[in-house]
Amino acid sequence: MTLNSSGANHDRIWLCMGDSNRTRILSRALAKGQGMVVYMGPTLDREGPIGLILADDVHAPRIAEAKQNAAACQKSLLVTANGARAAAADIHLDHDTDAGTLSNAIDGLRGYRDYEVALGRNSDLRVGAITSLNSGEFSVRTLDDARDVATFIAQGCPRTCQVAVGIYVLLANAIEHGNLEISSTEKAKAMAEGKWRRMIVKRQGENEYARRRVRVKFQRGGRVISLVIQDDGPGIDAETAEMANPTGKGYRAKGIKMAKTLGFSQVSYLGVGNIVEATILLTQSKIANDKMAFGR
């Protein structure tokens, strides 16, 4: 089965997961909310090249199979309970990741793939300025802004694709739940109805939220990269948030869990919960490569 809201978008994703409420919500959100062509068949899609594939453990072999009909710079995401992560995929997420968080991860991965496609053969341009940048500040308002900034910063980090998705998820959380004050329940309902993106655009146009932005501070040290992300939302005391979600199912806990899966060594919320600090450890090989690239 293929879902496509407009018929004009050539971003084709193979959603190869067991039938569940999460899968149905996700397929509707991707097709109606993000304009993607969503294929849900059990066998290889031959109607058009596959740009993205999302699979669970049962369907993990489909990731290798999808390469037989791959669009440029095809990317894969595996939702897995397998700690060993035997199946090769660009992104691995825990098996119990909810539809809303999965949607953000797919959006971040899609943005990173778009960047690679646009870059084409000029792969050497991926380093350059960002690896010589020791500190910087960025300001984002929309999810499109967040994709651009996440992809740019990730070029100077190890595990570039993973970190790009991780940064995007943190920025999307800050925009959606911080600046726009959208609850996880509201997001789930809007996704199920295929109205998620319209809800974001509508709320960003309201006077109360229109001027709110998310600021990102980037600091590169000798062995650590640090990111501080602050939104303009009212926040909530971090201890209160922890007490309100003792099972770790709040969006902050989900964001922290995912970010640690995607290359961050430490993630923590500060103050009233509208500031998140995330750190990435630089490997010795990454440090050496950067020094060689710039003659340091």
ABEGO torsion letter per residue (X at the ends): XBBBAAGABABBBBBBBBBBAAAAAAAAAAAAAAGBBBBABABBBAABBBABBBBBAAAAAAAAAAAABBBBGBBBBBBBABAAGABBBABBBBAABBAAAAAAAAAAAAAAAAAAAAAEABAAAABEAAAABABBBBBBABAAAAAAAAAAAAAABBGAAAAAAAAAAAAAAAAAAAAAGBBAAAAAAAAAAGAAAAAAAAAAABAAAAABBBBBBBBBBAABBBBBBBBABAEBBAAAAAAABAAGABAAAAAAAAAAAAGBABBBBBEAGABBBBBBBBBAAAAAAAAAAAGX
